[in-house]
Amino acid sequence: MSRLSILRFIKQLHQPVFTTSALSSLSGKSLSTTTQALNFLQREGVVFKVYRGIWAEVSKERLSAYSVIPFLLPGHRAYVSFISALHLYGIVEQIPQVITLASTAHTKIIQTKIGTFSVHRIAPSFFDGFIWYKETGSFLIAKPEKALVDSLYLSARKKKQFSYFPELYFPKSFSFKKAKEWVRKIPNSKISSCVQKRLDTILQKRGQATF
């Protein structure tokens, strides 16, 4: 595959981040041929390898780590949740060093050239409550109430995860009623009870009545 032809195919993808597989399908070339061409472009400083099978064009603009999320777990969806989502909503001020994701895939740490991701497995029946971030279609994120309950859910399952929260700043739009509804949807009754107690504690600290 010539240098010009592969660059043309990359432009046709209309994405700052793309996979070897997607480029191979578009060009009609084998995965090995496509990989060789991408490695050549990487040596020329045109593209760089973000993670296994994931690439990006070299640009003056800094590439957002969030842009790689849709490509990290082939065969599984993932959405930003827990502390990372709470930070994006302004509920937590502290900037997380690792981007936390919820998925039905196995729990793991993924280190890429543009960021580190901590994937936490949640029950398939509880894998819900997410939207496209700012309706951009770039990555999925938990709604504010679900992000909080996801955090409490994980702390109930794994005691060391999110056992301590930094200061929480809830906007007026945050609905504790919706949070309560998510607690009720937790499939494990023991975990649901534990999450409800932690949610009650948060409400008590805010001087609000528990439900």
C-alpha positions in Angstrom: 0.0 0.0 0.0 1.5 3.4 -1.0 2.0 6.2 1.4 -0.6 8.4 -0.4 -3.2 5.7 -0.6 -3.1 4.9 3.1 -3.2 8.6 4.0 -6.3 8.9 1.8 -8.0 6.0 3.5 -7.2 7.5 6.9 -8.8 10.8 5.9 -11.9 9.0 4.8 -12.4 7.6 8.3 -13.0 11.1 9.5 -11.8 10.2 13.0 -8.8 11.5 15.0 -8.5 7.9 16.5 -9.0 4.8 14.4 -8.2 1.1 14.4 -6.1 -1.1 12.2 -9.3 -3.2 11.6 -11.3 -0.2 10.4 -8.6 0.9 8.1 -8.1 -2.6 6.8 -11.8 -2.9 6.0 -12.0 0.4 4.2 -8.9 -0.2 2.1 -9.6 -3.8 1.4 -6.0 -4.7 2.4 -5.1 -7.4 5.0 -4.5 -6.6 8.6 -0.8 -7.4 8.2 -0.4 -5.1 5.2 -2.3 -2.3 6.9 -0.1 -2.7 10.0 3.1 -2.5 8.0 1.8 0.7 6.3 0.9 2.3 9.6 4.3 1.3 11.1 5.9 3.1 8.1 3.8 6.2 8.7 4.7 6.1 12.4 8.4 6.1 11.6 7.8 9.2 9.4 6.0 10.9 12.3 2.6 11.0 10.6 0.7 8.7 12.9 1.4 7.1 16.3 0.2 3.9 18.0 -2.1 4.7 20.9 -2.6 1.1 22.0 -2.8 -2.3 20.6 -4.6 -2.0 17.2 -5.4 1.7 17.9 -3.8 4.6 16.1 -4.1 8.4 15.8 -2.8 11.1 13.5 0.0 13.3 14.8 -1.4 16.8 15.3 -0.5 20.1 16.8 -3.7 19.8 18.9 -3.5 17.7 22.0 -5.6 14.5 21.6 -8.1 13.9 24.3 -7.7 10.7 26.2 -11.5 10.3 26.2 -11.4 10.0 22.4 -9.9 6.5 22.6 -12.6 5.0 24.9 -14.9 3.6 22.2 -12.0 1.6 20.8 -10.5 0.1 24.0 -12.7 -2.9 24.6 -13.6 -4.6 21.3 -16.9 -6.5 21.7 -17.8 -4.5 24.8 -19.2 -1.1 25.5 -17.8 1.1 28.2 -18.9 4.4 29.7 -17.1 7.0 31.9 -18.3 6.7 35.4 -17.3 6.8 39.1 -14.9 9.6 40.1 -14.0 10.5 36.5 -17.7 11.2 35.6 -18.3 13.0 38.9 -15.3 15.3 38.1 -16.6 16.0 34.6 -19.9 17.1 36.1 -18.2 19.3 38.6 -19.3 17.2 41.6 -15.7 16.3 42.5 -13.1 19.0 42.0 -10.0 16.8 42.2 -8.8 15.7 38.7 -8.4 11.9 38.6 -5.1 10.7 37.4 -6.8 7.6 35.9 -10.0 7.6 33.8 -12.5 5.2 35.4 -14.8 3.2 33.1 -17.7 0.9 33.7 -18.2 -2.1 31.5 -19.4 -5.7 31.4 -15.8 -6.7 30.4 -13.4 -7.9 33.0 -11.8 -5.5 35.5 -8.4 -4.3 34.2 -6.0 -1.4 33.9 -5.2 -0.3 30.3 -2.2 2.0 29.8 -2.1 3.8 26.5 0.1 6.5 25.0 -2.4 9.2 25.9 -3.9 8.0 29.2 -4.4 5.3 31.7 -7.9 3.7 32.1 -9.3 1.7 34.9 -12.1 -0.6 33.8 -14.5 -1.9 36.4 -16.9 -4.7 35.7 -20.5 -4.2 36.7 -23.4 -6.6 36.4 -24.9 -6.6 32.8 -28.4 -5.9 34.2 -27.0 -2.7 35.9 -25.1 -1.6 32.8 -27.4 1.4 32.0 -27.9 5.0 32.8 -25.4 6.5 30.4 -25.6 9.1 27.5 -23.3 10.6 24.9 -21.1 13.2 26.6 -22.6 16.7 25.8 -24.4 14.9 22.9 -21.2 14.9 20.9 -21.1 11.2 20.2 -17.4 11.1 21.2 -17.8 8.9 24.3 -20.4 7.5 26.7 -20.7 8.9 30.2 -22.9 7.9 33.2 -25.6 10.4 34.1 -24.7 12.2 37.3 -26.9 10.2 39.6 -25.8 6.9 38.1 -22.1 7.9 38.4 -22.6 8.4 42.1 -24.5 5.1 42.6 -21.9 3.3 40.4 -19.2 4.5 42.8 -21.1 3.4 45.9 -21.9 0.1 44.1 -18.3 -0.6 43.5 -17.3 0.4 47.1 -19.8 -2.1 48.4 -18.4 -4.9 46.2 -14.7 -4.0 46.6 -14.1 -2.3 50.0 -10.9 -0.5 48.9 -12.5 1.0 45.8 -14.0 4.5 46.5 -14.2 3.8 50.2 -13.4 7.5 50.7 -14.9 10.3 48.7 -13.3 13.7 48.3 -15.6 16.7 49.0 -18.8 16.4 46.9 -20.5 19.5 45.4 -23.9 18.7 44.1 -25.6 21.1 41.6 -29.2 21.9 42.0 -30.0 19.7 39.0 -28.8 16.6 40.8 -31.7 14.4 41.8 -31.3 12.2 44.8 -34.7 10.7 43.9 -33.1 9.4 40.7 -30.1 8.1 42.7 -32.5 6.2 44.9 -34.2 4.7 41.9 -30.8 3.4 40.6 -30.1 1.9 44.0 -33.3 -0.1 43.8 -32.1 -1.5 40.4 -29.0 -3.1 41.8 -29.6 -6.8 41.3 -27.9 -8.0 44.5 -30.1 -7.1 47.5 -27.2 -7.1 50.0 -25.2 -4.7 47.9 -28.3 -2.5 47.3 -28.8 -2.2 51.1 -25.1 -1.3 51.6 -25.3 1.4 48.8 -28.5 2.8 50.3 -26.8 3.2 53.7 -23.9 5.0 52.1 -26.2 7.3 50.2 -28.1 8.0 53.4 -24.8 9.0 55.0 -24.1 11.5 52.1 -27.6 13.0 52.6 -27.1 13.3 56.3 -23.9 15.2 55.8 -25.8 17.6 53.5 -28.4 18.0 56.3 -31.1 16.4 54.2 -33.6 13.7 55.3 -32.9 10.2 54.2 -35.4 8.2 52.2 
